[in-house]
Amino acid sequence: MPEHTKVMGKEWADARRQANVERLGATLAAALAGRTSLTFELGCGHGHWLAAYAAAHPDEFCVGIDLITHRVERSVRKQTLGKLDNVLFLKAEATEFLDALPATVALRKIFILYPDPWPKKKHHKNRFINAENLARLAAHAGPGARLHFRTDDADYHAWTRDHLAAHPAWRLAADVPWPFERTTFFEERMKDKRDLVADRA
Ligand SMILES: C[S@@+](CC[C@H](N)C(=O)[O-])C[C@H]1O[C@@H](n2cnc3c(N)ncnc32)[C@H](O)[C@@H]1O
């Protein structure tokens, strides 16, 4: 591909990302007005887990995001059927969501459940967990914030443990009981559970 085409492609992608962040910023400013603390699920899929969590924790305000429209629609249906007024499901890309989140809102509890493991080595760069995204999460994580990560994939589990151990903003926590069980859509298929919990350092 000619160099100028690559440059134009990157400029277009950056402009589109910036427009998404601005649009999400306006949505979040309105939807989260007056809120200072959130329970956040990144990649909520069909919303089974977060809808059940929100029903069991009426004193927490929860936000779940996913990239895929029909999964978000199914999540919203659970929120509506359950008459849940403490959960918001949004279609959003995680880094755009975090860049758009108002600075006045802190992530108190973060859940990443069965994220795409990208098992092939050449695709590891697509894994959500990396130093940059751990810093992004940390930038919004208030004091006492806790990150909960669960995967069936042994390699992604080890990768995440190593990234958390190396990151100055997070401290791995040992022997912490998993706070809430509700089988997720992917958990039902994957069966294995490998958990990590980390606190904002
Ligand atoms: C394997 S599924 C797990 C879904 C759900 N947590 C569960 O356990 O059933 C991973 C989900 O993360 C979403 N996802 C992946 N990357 C994402 C990103 N950067 N931002 C938002 N969602 C993302 C995918 O669309 C998918 O629904």
The ligand as an ORCA input file, in Angstrom:
! r2SCAN-3c Opt
* xyz 0 1
  C     -15.912    -14.054     24.855
  S     -17.112    -12.803     25.023
  C     -17.560    -12.868     26.749
  C     -18.843    -12.147     27.036
  C     -19.323    -12.211     28.504
  N     -18.406    -11.531     29.385
  C     -19.529    -13.639     28.921
  O     -18.737    -14.146     29.733
  O     -20.484    -14.258     28.438
  C     -16.134    -11.309     24.971
  C     -16.983    -10.081     24.739
  O     -16.172     -8.939     24.823
  C     -16.559     -8.033     23.798
  N     -15.397     -7.173     23.497
  C     -14.204     -7.575     22.999
  N     -13.383     -6.526     22.876
  C     -14.068     -5.440     23.310
  C     -13.773     -4.064     23.406
  N     -12.573     -3.590     23.038
  N     -14.716     -3.230     23.878
  C     -15.938     -3.690     24.249
  N     -16.276     -5.004     24.192
  C     -15.369     -5.860     23.719
  C     -16.974     -8.931     22.646
  O     -17.846     -8.280     21.752
  C     -17.643    -10.087     23.384
  O     -19.039     -9.918     23.519
*
